[in-house]
Amino acid sequence: MKILTGNDLASGDVIWWAGDGWSRQVSDAADVGAHGDDLARAEEAALRVVGAYVIDATLGEDGVRPAHIKDRIRAFGPTVRPDLIEQPTEADIGKWVI
């Protein structure tokens, strides 16, 4: 599975392509298949995202999970005090980061 990630142009937040727009929740990420790079270029050109790139991910019973530790950390949020980050919708998200 391939998913598309980047940063929101206005806020800098990590965002994920959800198939019909961008989401701040990795659980909303949609498989972009072989068209991810084209989609990334189009979304950057439309000024909806910055730094978009395609990553490997898995789809399991827990939902979409980035395959690489770097992107798992990006999905969870900054490695700072938890009260400073946007709270994820998944209560046990910290269990799958590493």
CNS distance restraints for C-alpha pairs under 8 A (distance, minus, plus):
assign (resid   1 and name CA) (resid  31 and name CA) 5.84 0.50 0.50
assign (resid   1 and name CA) (resid  32 and name CA) 7.80 0.50 0.50
assign (resid   1 and name CA) (resid  33 and name CA) 6.74 0.50 0.50
assign (resid   1 and name CA) (resid  56 and name CA) 5.94 0.50 0.50
assign (resid   1 and name CA) (resid  57 and name CA) 5.30 0.50 0.50
assign (resid   1 and name CA) (resid  58 and name CA) 5.92 0.50 0.50
assign (resid   1 and name CA) (resid  59 and name CA) 7.32 0.50 0.50
assign (resid   2 and name CA) (resid  31 and name CA) 5.33 0.50 0.50
assign (resid   2 and name CA) (resid  32 and name CA) 5.66 0.50 0.50
assign (resid   2 and name CA) (resid  33 and name CA) 5.50 0.50 0.50
assign (resid   2 and name CA) (resid  34 and name CA) 7.87 0.50 0.50
assign (resid   2 and name CA) (resid  36 and name CA) 7.46 0.50 0.50
assign (resid   2 and name CA) (resid  54 and name CA) 6.35 0.50 0.50
assign (resid   2 and name CA) (resid  55 and name CA) 5.59 0.50 0.50
assign (resid   2 and name CA) (resid  56 and name CA) 4.79 0.50 0.50
assign (resid   2 and name CA) (resid  57 and name CA) 5.78 0.50 0.50
assign (resid   3 and name CA) (resid  16 and name CA) 7.53 0.50 0.50
assign (resid   3 and name CA) (resid  17 and name CA) 7.02 0.50 0.50
assign (resid   3 and name CA) (resid  29 and name CA) 6.40 0.50 0.50
assign (resid   3 and name CA) (resid  30 and name CA) 6.12 0.50 0.50
assign (resid   3 and name CA) (resid  31 and name CA) 5.15 0.50 0.50
assign (resid   3 and name CA) (resid  32 and name CA) 5.54 0.50 0.50
assign (resid   3 and name CA) (resid  33 and name CA) 7.59 0.50 0.50
assign (resid   3 and name CA) (resid  36 and name CA) 7.22 0.50 0.50
assign (resid   3 and name CA) (resid  54 and name CA) 5.58 0.50 0.50
assign (resid   3 and name CA) (resid  55 and name CA) 5.48 0.50 0.50
assign (resid   3 and name CA) (resid  56 and name CA) 6.45 0.50 0.50
assign (resid   3 and name CA) (resid  57 and name CA) 6.51 0.50 0.50
assign (resid   4 and name CA) (resid  16 and name CA) 5.85 0.50 0.50
assign (resid   4 and name CA) (resid  17 and name CA) 5.38 0.50 0.50
assign (resid   4 and name CA) (resid  29 and name CA) 7.53 0.50 0.50
assign (resid   4 and name CA) (resid  30 and name CA) 7.93 0.50 0.50
assign (resid   4 and name CA) (resid  31 and name CA) 7.95 0.50 0.50
assign (resid   4 and name CA) (resid  32 and name CA) 6.87 0.50 0.50
assign (resid   4 and name CA) (resid  36 and name CA) 6.33 0.50 0.50
assign (resid   4 and name CA) (resid  40 and name CA) 7.23 0.50 0.50
assign (resid   4 and name CA) (resid  52 and name CA) 6.75 0.50 0.50
assign (resid   4 and name CA) (resid  53 and name CA) 5.67 0.50 0.50
assign (resid   4 and name CA) (resid  54 and name CA) 4.50 0.50 0.50
assign (resid   4 and name CA) (resid  55 and name CA) 6.27 0.50 0.50
assign (resid   5 and name CA) (resid  14 and name CA) 7.18 0.50 0.50
assign (resid   5 and name CA) (resid  15 and name CA) 5.69 0.50 0.50
assign (resid   5 and name CA) (resid  16 and name CA) 4.53 0.50 0.50
assign (resid   5 and name CA) (resid  17 and name CA) 6.28 0.50 0.50
assign (resid   5 and name CA) (resid  52 and name CA) 5.42 0.50 0.50
assign (resid   5 and name CA) (resid  53 and name CA) 5.63 0.50 0.50
assign (resid   5 and name CA) (resid  54 and name CA) 6.41 0.50 0.50
assign (resid   5 and name CA) (resid  55 and name CA) 7.44 0.50 0.50
assign (resid   6 and name CA) (resid  14 and name CA) 5.88 0.50 0.50
assign (resid   6 and name CA) (resid  15 and name CA) 5.53 0.50 0.50
assign (resid   6 and name CA) (resid  16 and name CA) 6.68 0.50 0.50
assign (resid   6 and name CA) (resid  49 and name CA) 6.19 0.50 0.50
assign (resid   6 and name CA) (resid  50 and name CA) 5.91 0.50 0.50
assign (resid   6 and name CA) (resid  51 and name CA) 5.11 0.50 0.50
assign (resid   6 and name CA) (resid  52 and name CA) 3.97 0.50 0.50
assign (resid   6 and name CA) (resid  53 and name CA) 6.27 0.50 0.50
assign (resid   7 and name CA) (resid  11 and name CA) 7.97 0.50 0.50
assign (resid   7 and name CA) (resid  12 and name CA) 5.18 0.50 0.50
assign (resid   7 and name CA) (resid  13 and name CA) 5.31 0.50 0.50
assign (resid   7 and name CA) (resid  14 and name CA) 4.55 0.50 0.50
assign (resid   7 and name CA) (resid  15 and name CA) 5.46 0.50 0.50
assign (resid   7 and name CA) (resid  49 and name CA) 5.61 0.50 0.50
assign (resid   7 and name CA) (resid  50 and name CA) 5.30 0.50 0.50
assign (resid   7 and name CA) (resid  51 and name CA) 6.24 0.50 0.50
assign (resid   7 and name CA) (resid  52 and name CA) 6.93 0.50 0.50
assign (resid   8 and name CA) (resid  12 and name CA) 4.80 0.50 0.50
assign (resid   8 and name CA) (resid  13 and name CA) 5.19 0.50 0.50
assign (resid   8 and name CA) (resid  14 and name CA) 6.36 0.50 0.50
assign (resid   8 and name CA) (resid  15 and name CA) 6.18 0.50 0.50
assign (resid   8 and name CA) (resid  48 and name CA) 6.79 0.50 0.50
assign (resid   8 and name CA) (resid  49 and name CA) 5.00 0.50 0.50
assign (resid   8 and name CA) (resid  50 and name CA) 6.44 0.50 0.50
assign (resid   9 and name CA) (resid  47 and name CA) 6.96 0.50 0.50
assign (resid   9 and name CA) (resid  48 and name CA) 6.12 0.50 0.50
assign (resid   9 and name CA) (resid  49 and name CA) 5.08 0.50 0.50
assign (resid   9 and name CA) (resid  50 and name CA) 5.68 0.50 0.50
assign (resid  13 and name CA) (resid  24 and name CA) 7.29 0.50 0.50
assign (resid  14 and name CA) (resid  24 and name CA) 6.29 0.50 0.50
assign (resid  14 and name CA) (resid  74 and name CA) 6.79 0.50 0.50
assign (resid  14 and name CA) (resid  75 and name CA) 7.18 0.50 0.50
assign (resid  15 and name CA) (resid  22 and name CA) 6.08 0.50 0.50
assign (resid  15 and name CA) (resid  23 and name CA) 5.39 0.50 0.50
assign (resid  15 and name CA) (resid  24 and name CA) 4.58 0.50 0.50
assign (resid  15 and name CA) (resid  25 and name CA) 7.04 0.50 0.50
assign (resid  15 and name CA) (resid  26 and name CA) 7.56 0.50 0.50
assign (resid  16 and name CA) (resid  22 and name CA) 5.48 0.50 0.50
assign (resid  16 and name CA) (resid  23 and name CA) 5.22 0.50 0.50
assign (resid  16 and name CA) (resid  24 and name CA) 6.18 0.50 0.50
assign (resid  16 and name CA) (resid  25 and name CA) 6.79 0.50 0.50
assign (resid  16 and name CA) (resid  26 and name CA) 5.89 0.50 0.50
assign (resid  16 and name CA) (resid  28 and name CA) 7.27 0.50 0.50
assign (resid  16 and name CA) (resid  29 and name CA) 5.46 0.50 0.50
assign (resid  17 and name CA) (resid  21 and name CA) 5.95 0.50 0.50
assign (resid  17 and name CA) (resid  22 and name CA) 4.67 0.50 0.50
assign (resid  17 and name CA) (resid  23 and name CA) 6.37 0.50 0.50
assign (resid  17 and name CA) (resid  28 and name CA) 7.67 0.50 0.50
assign (resid  17 and name CA) (resid  29 and name CA) 5.38 0.50 0.50
assign (resid  17 and name CA) (resid  30 and name CA) 6.21 0.50 0.50
assign (resid  18 and name CA) (resid  22 and name CA) 5.51 0.50 0.50
assign (resid  18 and name CA) (resid  23 and name CA) 6.13 0.50 0.50
assign (resid  18 and name CA) (resid  28 and name CA) 5.31 0.50 0.50
assign (resid  18 and name CA) (resid  29 and name CA) 4.47 0.50 0.50
assign (resid  18 and name CA) (resid  30 and name CA) 4.83 0.50 0.50
assign (resid  19 and name CA) (resid  29 and name CA) 7.28 0.50 0.50
assign (resid  19 and name CA) (resid  30 and name CA) 5.34 0.50 0.50
assign (resid  19 and name CA) (resid  31 and name CA) 7.75 0.50 0.50
assign (resid  19 and name CA) (resid  32 and name CA) 7.76 0.50 0.50
assign (resid  23 and name CA) (resid  28 and name CA) 6.50 0.50 0.50
assign (resid  23 and name CA) (resid  29 and name CA) 7.48 0.50 0.50
assign (resid  25 and name CA) (resid  29 and name CA) 7.41 0.50 0.50
assign (resid  25 and name CA) (resid  75 and name CA) 7.46 0.50 0.50
assign (resid  25 and name CA) (resid  88 and name CA) 7.11 0.50 0.50
assign (resid  25 and name CA) (resid  89 and name CA) 7.54 0.50 0.50
assign (resid  26 and name CA) (resid  64 and name CA) 6.74 0.50 0.50
assign (resid  26 and name CA) (resid  65 and name CA) 7.37 0.50 0.50
assign (resid  26 and name CA) (resid  75 and name CA) 6.07 0.50 0.50
assign (resid  27 and name CA) (resid  63 and name CA) 6.04 0.50 0.50
assign (resid  27 and name CA) (resid  64 and name CA) 5.40 0.50 0.50
assign (resid  27 and name CA) (resid  65 and name CA) 7.58 0.50 0.50
assign (resid  28 and name CA) (resid  64 and name CA) 7.73 0.50 0.50
assign (resid  29 and name CA) (resid  64 and name CA) 6.81 0.50 0.50
assign (resid  32 and name CA) (resid  36 and name CA) 5.06 0.50 0.50
assign (resid  35 and name CA) (resid  39 and name CA) 6.17 0.50 0.50
assign (resid  36 and name CA) (resid  40 and name CA) 6.01 0.50 0.50
assign (resid  36 and name CA) (resid  53 and name CA) 7.66 0.50 0.50
assign (resid  36 and name CA) (resid  54 and name CA) 5.89 0.50 0.50
assign (resid  37 and name CA) (resid  41 and name CA) 6.30 0.50 0.50
assign (resid  37 and name CA) (resid  53 and name CA) 6.92 0.50 0.50
assign (resid  37 and name CA) (resid  54 and name CA) 6.61 0.50 0.50
assign (resid  38 and name CA) (resid  42 and name CA) 6.24 0.50 0.50
assign (resid  39 and name CA) (resid  43 and name CA) 6.06 0.50 0.50
assign (resid  40 and name CA) (resid  44 and name CA) 6.11 0.50 0.50
assign (resid  40 and name CA) (resid  52 and name CA) 5.39 0.50 0.50
assign (resid  40 and name CA) (resid  53 and name CA) 6.33 0.50 0.50
assign (resid  40 and name CA) (resid  54 and name CA) 7.80 0.50 0.50
assign (resid  41 and name CA) (resid  45 and name CA) 6.05 0.50 0.50
assign (resid  41 and name CA) (resid  52 and name CA) 7.71 0.50 0.50
assign (resid  42 and name CA) (resid  46 and name CA) 6.21 0.50 0.50
assign (resid  43 and name CA) (resid  47 and name CA) 6.36 0.50 0.50
assign (resid  43 and name CA) (resid  48 and name CA) 5.60 0.50 0.50
assign (resid  43 and name CA) (resid  49 and name CA) 6.06 0.50 0.50
assign (resid  44 and name CA) (resid  48 and name CA) 5.96 0.50 0.50
assign (resid  44 and name CA) (resid  49 and name CA) 5.17 0.50 0.50
assign (resid  44 and name CA) (resid  50 and name CA) 5.74 0.50 0.50
assign (resid  44 and name CA) (resid  51 and name CA) 7.65 0.50 0.50
assign (resid  44 and name CA) (resid  52 and name CA) 7.09 0.50 0.50
assign (resid  55 and name CA) (resid  66 and name CA) 7.19 0.50 0.50
assign (resid  55 and name CA) (resid  67 and name CA) 7.71 0.50 0.50
assign (resid  56 and name CA) (resid  66 and name CA) 6.23 0.50 0.50
assign (resid  56 and name CA) (resid  67 and name CA) 5.50 0.50 0.50
assign (resid  56 and name CA) (resid  68 and name CA) 7.39 0.50 0.50
assign (resid  57 and name CA) (resid  64 and name CA) 6.65 0.50 0.50
assign (resid  57 and name CA) (resid  65 and name CA) 5.44 0.50 0.50
assign (resid  57 and name CA) (resid  66 and name CA) 4.20 0.50 0.50
assign (resid  57 and name CA) (resid  67 and name CA) 4.65 0.50 0.50
assign (resid  57 and name CA) (resid  68 and name CA) 7.87 0.50 0.50
assign (resid  58 and name CA) (resid  63 and name CA) 7.99 0.50 0.50
assign (resid  58 and name CA) (resid  64 and name CA) 5.71 0.50 0.50
assign (resid  58 and name CA) (resid  65 and name CA) 5.28 0.50 0.50
assign (resid  58 and name CA) (resid  66 and name CA) 6.41 0.50 0.50
assign (resid  58 and name CA) (resid  67 and name CA) 6.35 0.50 0.50
assign (resid  59 and name CA) (resid  63 and name CA) 5.37 0.50 0.50
assign (resid  59 and name CA) (resid  64 and name CA) 4.58 0.50 0.50
assign (resid  59 and name CA) (resid  65 and name CA) 6.41 0.50 0.50
assign (resid  60 and name CA) (resid  64 and name CA) 6.60 0.50 0.50
assign (resid  60 and name CA) (resid  65 and name CA) 7.87 0.50 0.50
assign (resid  65 and name CA) (resid  72 and name CA) 7.21 0.50 0.50
assign (resid  66 and name CA) (resid  71 and name CA) 5.80 0.50 0.50
assign (resid  66 and name CA) (resid  72 and name CA) 5.48 0.50 0.50
assign (resid  66 and name CA) (resid  75 and name CA) 7.90 0.50 0.50
assign (resid  67 and name CA) (resid  71 and name CA) 7.41 0.50 0.50
assign (resid  67 and name CA) (resid  72 and name CA) 7.31 0.50 0.50
assign (resid  68 and name CA) (resid  72 and name CA) 6.35 0.50 0.50
assign (resid  69 and name CA) (resid  73 and name CA) 6.18 0.50 0.50
assign (resid  69 and name CA) (resid  97 and name CA) 7.03 0.50 0.50
assign (resid  69 and name CA) (resid  98 and name CA) 6.50 0.50 0.50
assign (resid  70 and name CA) (resid  74 and name CA) 6.36 0.50 0.50
assign (resid  71 and name CA) (resid  75 and name CA) 6.04 0.50 0.50
assign (resid  72 and name CA) (resid  76 and name CA) 6.28 0.50 0.50
assign (resid  72 and name CA) (resid  96 and name CA) 7.87 0.50 0.50
assign (resid  72 and name CA) (resid  97 and name CA) 5.22 0.50 0.50
assign (resid  72 and name CA) (resid  98 and name CA) 7.44 0.50 0.50
assign (resid  73 and name CA) (resid  77 and name CA) 6.11 0.50 0.50
assign (resid  73 and name CA) (resid  78 and name CA) 7.16 0.50 0.50
assign (resid  73 and name CA) (resid  79 and name CA) 7.65 0.50 0.50
assign (resid  73 and name CA) (resid  97 and name CA) 6.11 0.50 0.50
assign (resid  74 and name CA) (resid  78 and name CA) 6.79 0.50 0.50
assign (resid  76 and name CA) (resid  88 and name CA) 7.35 0.50 0.50
assign (resid  76 and name CA) (resid  93 and name CA) 6.89 0.50 0.50
assign (resid  76 and name CA) (resid  94 and name CA) 7.12 0.50 0.50
assign (resid  76 and name CA) (resid  97 and name CA) 6.93 0.50 0.50
assign (resid  77 and name CA) (resid  85 and name CA) 6.48 0.50 0.50
assign (resid  77 and name CA) (resid  86 and name CA) 7.59 0.50 0.50
assign (resid  78 and name CA) (resid  85 and name CA) 6.91 0.50 0.50
assign (resid  80 and name CA) (resid  84 and name CA) 7.18 0.50 0.50
assign (resid  80 and name CA) (resid  85 and name CA) 7.90 0.50 0.50
assign (resid  81 and name CA) (resid  85 and name CA) 7.48 0.50 0.50
assign (resid  88 and name CA) (resid  93 and name CA) 7.36 0.50 0.50
assign (resid  92 and name CA) (resid  96 and name CA) 7.75 0.50 0.50
assign (resid  93 and name CA) (resid  97 and name CA) 6.91 0.50 0.50
